[in-house]
Amino acid sequence: MSAEQSTKEEVTVQGISASQGIAYGQIFVYVQSDIAIPSYQVDPDKRIDEISRFDKALLVTRQQISKIQADVEKSLGKDEADIFDAHLLVLEDQALISETIREFETTGRNIETCFSAVSKRYIQAFSEIDDEYLRERAADIRDVAQRVLQNLLGQAENSLSRLVERRIVVANDLSPSDSAGIDRGSGLAIVTDSGSKTSHAVIVARSMQVPAVVGVRDLTKRVKTGDWALVDGYEGLVILHPSENTLFRYGKIQSQKKSFQSRLLEANRQEAVTADGVAVTLMANIEKVEEVAEVKQFYAQGIGLFRTEYLFLNTSRIPTEQEQFLAYKAVVEGAAPNPVIIRTLDLGGDKPMESNPNMFPKEDNPFMGYRAIRFCLDNPGLFKDQLRAVLLASSFGKAKIMYPMISGADELVRANAVLDECKAELKARGQAFDEKVEVGAMIEIPSAAATVDLLQKQCTFFSIGTNDLIQYMLAIDRGNDRIAHLYEPAHPAVIRTLKRIVEDAHRLGVPVGVCGEMAGDPLYAALLLGLGVDSLSMSPPAIPAVKFLVRAMKMADARQLAQEALGLGSAKEIFTVCDRFHRSRVMIE
């Protein structure tokens, strides 16, 4: 610790934990300035040259991104390099390009002005999407647009690749290109004012195995390059000017965490069985075919949620039945002999397809609007392509079909009628499929939670999507920063509703899983199991911590925890008993 540092008062700032780990060092404040874009009228006889200039900038940008992708694959690996596939797709987005040219032809303003205006509209549209993952994709467009504009204006790119000393990078936000520019040997940690757990900066930080904390508001305005800080990626803390006592305490914590992580990975190789002999099913949530490798790596007992909409969102056109079949087949074969629950399209409203923007009219409240099963039933051709593809894949393993955002039995009846039509069509073609393929419904709308007995007549299993169920029950838009703190998984109404769903389903002999964020949180896993949930499905890397808890607890104690929680009157009280239960069974020391 320097003499200057020892005279400064220690300050702790709370953010959001995004990548685990502890780092100590000096800060490098990275500020990416906005590009000044000139605006002028282009002479009519030079308009063809202006469009050619735009084409050339797109080509140069594509070459730059391809080089970054190759460098990232060499240094970090293929999975991290695949981040830039989305960037290359932006450059191939005919809607974005055509709209820019139309803007140019209409206004006659220089191409930089037109491209900036159009890209900003796209960025704004994605920024307002409810889904956190998709909201973060606005960063892809912003990053690509920045590069295109720099190339149009002949400016040098702004990069972190010049960072040579080992520093904690503090920024308002980091684009994928920024993140990729951080050398493995230079980036101690990443801290951002904004961003979320799904941002590319976080993905790169995890790949580099450095701690990351996001959502530390205005930190860039409170620190300067050269300040000393400690980043706690476990608790989401940034400690400025840490004292000797703090550094000593964190030295011990870091040693304990590393030891505990080794224990988690070792326990994960064992079966998920409680101390009193009850087997627990732990499954994985995925959205890409290549994630099947992680499912196996973390010993998941199948895939409890395959989000198929990402096949549609990362392409410039709607995938065909054959293209979908090949993707589903790869996942089903890769997970065999374990089951794969394939969720039908959860598109529309908050997750529009860029390739077909006219299919999704603008809505004041898209989260409760034209989406998911409502959209599919209204577009039977598209829906049938997907259902036939899933049915064909069912011949290669244990595939199950699950419908999202079910609000009542009528929707299930209509969806199953379409499924029956698809079965008849495949039989007429002479193509094989599992005629007994299971059908399930997601319980994520309060009306579905209240009518389990009616839904049961049309399906064989339920999966609770706690993210939306909590959002709808508590009238909390979890994407709204002003009220996100009111989003409470431990709210008594939520816990009681979960209990009612499980009891009603079990009385009818129907299994119930949970595939929302609560399932992958060790703090709530015991509570869910105590409430009677049959399986938990989560992000593959979350499995070791949940399995460790399962092996350290008795199911009888989990049931007692649930009983206690059901009698409490506030989210804070329920959180406290769950935290106490977890801490008493998972000792880091």
ZIHUQUI-V51139 format. One record per residue. RES is the residue in one small letter. NEAR is the number of other C-alpha atoms within 12 Angstrom. Layout:
RES:NEAR  RES:NEAR
This chain:
m:22  s:16  a:11  e:12  q:20  s:18  t:14  k:18  e:17  e:22  v:22  t:23  v:30  q:26  g:32  i:32  s:35  a:39  s:38  q:34  g:36  i:39  a:40  y:36  g:33  q:33  i:38  f:34  v:31  y:35  v:24  q:21  s:14  d:16  i:24  a:15  i:23  p:17  s:19  y:15  q:21  v:24  d:16  p:17  d:11  k:17  r:22  i:19  d:16  e:29  i:31  s:16  r:24  f:34  d:26  k:22  a:31  l:35  l:22  v:24  t:33  r:28  q:22  q:26  i:36  s:25  k:20  i:32  q:31  a:23  d:24  v:31  e:22  k:16  s:22  l:28  g:18  k:19  d:25  e:31  a:31  d:29  i:37  f:39  d:27  a:34  h:39  l:34  l:31  v:37  l:39  e:26  d:28  q:19  a:26  l:32  i:29  s:21  e:22  t:34  i:32  r:21  e:25  f:32  e:23  t:17  t:22  g:26  r:29  n:35  i:45  e:41  t:32  c:37  f:43  s:38  a:28  v:27  s:37  k:25  r:21  y:33  i:28  q:19  a:29  f:30  s:27  e:30  i:33  d:31  d:30  e:25  y:27  l:33  r:31  e:36  r:40  a:34  a:41  d:38  i:40  r:39  d:38  v:45  a:42  q:40  r:42  v:42  l:37  q:29  n:29  l:35  l:24  g:19  q:16  a:15  e:28  n:25  s:25  l:32  s:23  r:19  l:25  v:18  e:22  r:25  r:35  i:46  v:54  v:47  a:39  n:31  d:39  l:41  s:41  p:42  s:41  d:41  s:48  a:41  g:34  i:40  d:31  r:29  g:19  s:27  g:40  l:37  a:50  i:64  v:56  t:47  d:33  s:32  g:38  s:37  k:30  t:31  s:36  h:42  a:47  v:41  i:36  v:43  a:42  r:32  s:31  m:31  q:25  v:39  p:40  a:54  v:51  v:47  g:33  v:34  r:26  d:21  l:37  t:27  k:17  r:21  v:31  k:22  t:23  g:23  d:33  w:38  a:43  l:46  v:50  d:43  g:38  y:29  e:26  g:33  l:37  v:47  i:38  l:34  h:34  p:34  s:26  e:19  n:14  t:24  l:26  f:16  r:17  y:27  g:20  k:17  i:23  q:27  s:18  q:19  k:23  k:20  s:17  f:21  q:26  s:18  r:25  l:29  l:23  e:19  a:25  n:31  r:23  q:22  e:27  a:35  v:25  t:28  a:22  d:17  g:16  v:22  a:22  v:37  t:36  l:46  m:45  a:48  n:41  i:37  e:35  k:30  v:31  e:21  e:28  v:37  a:24  e:30  v:40  k:27  q:22  f:35  y:32  a:44  q:37  g:43  i:51  g:49  l:53  f:44  r:35  t:38  e:35  y:29  l:31  f:32  l:34  n:32  t:26  s:23  r:20  i:29  p:26  t:22  e:27  q:20  e:23  q:35  f:32  l:26  a:34  y:46  k:32  a:29  v:44  v:37  e:27  g:30  a:36  a:25  p:19  n:28  p:32  v:46  i:46  i:49  r:41  t:47  l:42  d:39  l:45  g:40  g:32  d:37  k:41  p:40  m:35  e:32  s:24  n:21  p:23  n:13  m:22  f:26  p:20  k:21  e:19  d:13  n:17  p:24  f:32  m:27  g:24  y:28  r:34  a:38  i:38  r:31  f:35  c:35  l:33  d:22  n:23  p:24  g:20  l:27  f:39  k:32  d:31  q:39  l:47  r:43  a:41  v:50  l:45  l:40  a:39  s:37  s:26  f:31  g:28  k:34  a:44  k:43  i:46  m:44  y:53  p:45  m:44  i:47  s:31  g:32  a:29  d:21  e:29  l:35  v:26  r:23  a:37  n:32  a:20  v:28  l:37  d:22  e:22  c:31  k:30  a:21  e:22  l:24  k:18  a:11  r:13  g:11  q:20  a:22  f:30  d:25  e:25  k:19  v:33  e:28  v:38  g:41  a:51  m:50  i:45  e:38  i:35  p:32  s:23  a:37  a:42  a:29  t:27  v:44  d:28  l:24  l:35  q:34  k:24  q:30  c:35  t:30  f:38  f:50  s:49  i:49  g:42  t:42  n:34  d:35  l:45  i:36  q:32  y:29  m:32  l:27  a:21  i:24  d:30  r:27  g:29  n:20  d:17  r:11  i:15  a:17  h:16  l:22  y:27  e:34  p:42  a:37  h:30  p:28  a:28  v:39  i:40  r:33  t:34  l:46  k:30  r:28  i:45  v:37  e:25  d:27  a:36  h:24  r:16  l:21  g:19  v:30  p:29  v:42  g:45  v:46  c:46  g:34  e:29  m:36  a:42  g:34  d:33  p:35  l:35  y:41  a:48  a:50  l:50  l:50  l:43  g:36  l:37  g:36  v:42  d:35  s:41  l:49  s:45  m:42  s:36  p:36  p:33  a:35  i:42  p:37  a:40  v:48  k:46  f:39  l:41  v:46  r:32  a:32  m:36  k:28  m:31  a:22  d:27  a:35  r:25  q:24  l:35  a:34  q:26  e:25  a:37  l:32  g:19  l:23  g:18  s:21  a:26  k:18  e:20  i:32  f:30  t:22  v:29  c:36  d:25  r:20  f:33  h:31  r:20  s:17  r:27  v:26  m:20  i:23  e:17
